[in-house]
Amino acid sequence: MGSSHGMDARAVHFVGSFPAESTSIAMRAMLDRAGPRLRTLPTGETRRYEFYIQPILADLVSQGVLEVKRLGGWRSSRDRTIHRVPRGAELTGAMMDLGYLRETEEALPIFERLRRERELPDLALQIGMPTDFTLSFIAMGVSGARTYRKAFAEATAHEMTAIRDVAGDDVVLQLEATAELILMAKTQPFHRLVDAAFGLGKGIATLASSAPAGTRVGVHLCLGSLRNKARATLRDARPLVDLANSIVRQWPPGRTLEYLHGPFAAGDMPPSTNADFYAPLEELALGEGTDFYAGLVHDSPTEAQQLQTLRLLEEALGRSVDGVASACGLGRRPRPVADVLMARADALAAAVSSDE
């Protein structure tokens, strides 16, 4: 299981969202804290950082392609608004504007200026997008996801192609698999059967295959973090490892899987301090050139405790992780907490590797 960065120091990875008033403020804040350690720089998703998918769905309602079936308060993912296709209408990918291209076009000149100013020529712009399964599942529930997932996949593919056209090799598209990992976590120990039945790993790989050849892709596995509460918790790292391996086994040729990010904390719950939790990482089988980012950074343990947890994780993995991160985006946290988490990530990335 290799990495393109060999024995380099660990990277810092920011999942995407950031609590700031503008893209420029968000990107500068992330660069100020961890610039030299970042391989990709998110936009901060400042138009949608607090509620992740909700603003995308609100846009689709205003575009007339979806309508509200049952209004929710979004206090939790159970309490979310469920949508449907208007009566007599057909839903196709061509009808939907998911907003990722607009986010890219706004961020690209800011990104290029900052990359020049900071003298970080290898830095890439990171654009996060939920998978078609996650988007359709959150929008419409299980039955809606079954019926309309293909349309969401087409819409996502259209955006990926358009983004690649404007940003080329300067962009990494981060596919965000929330519903997939939650299903795996909730069905352990039968999660492999669920992966096969729903085609979870296969669906993520298929979505990547619909991006233009040469596209750089990352995958973020997620347990959700609405109002800093996860939708599920892992008993141990087994479902995460099995889903990651399923994705890698079915990954399409011609698209670079730059990294895989997995969560080890769950919203307000810090990562486990039990070595057995991490033991399945021994079987993680990422290909040569795919980095593994460990989402263990959390604000409740001390830095010394977090370092101990990182050592446990790396011992199970059998090598240093390629990067450290929080379990999810920072946008659901107040700015002072986001600052603490960025500093913590930077400190853990800088710590001497356990295998040196």
Secondary structure, 3 states (H helix, E strand, C coil): CCCCCCCCCCEECCCCECCCCCHHHHHHHHHHHHHHHECEEECECCCCCCCCCHHHHHHHHHCCCCEEEECCCCCCCCCCCEEECCCCCCCCHHHCCCCHHHHHHHHHHHHHHHHHHHCCCCCEEEEEEECHHHHHHHHHHHHHHHHHHHHHHHHHHHHHHHHHHHHHHHEEEEEEEHHHHHHHHHHCCCHHHHHHHHCHHHHHHHHHHCCCCCCEEEEEECCCCHHHECCCCCCCCHHHHHHHHHHHHCCCCCCEEEEEEEECCEECECCCCCHHHHHHHHHCCCCCCCEEEEEEECCCCCHHHHHHHHHHHHHHHCCCCCEEEECCCCCCCCHHHHHHHHHHHHHHHHCCCCCC
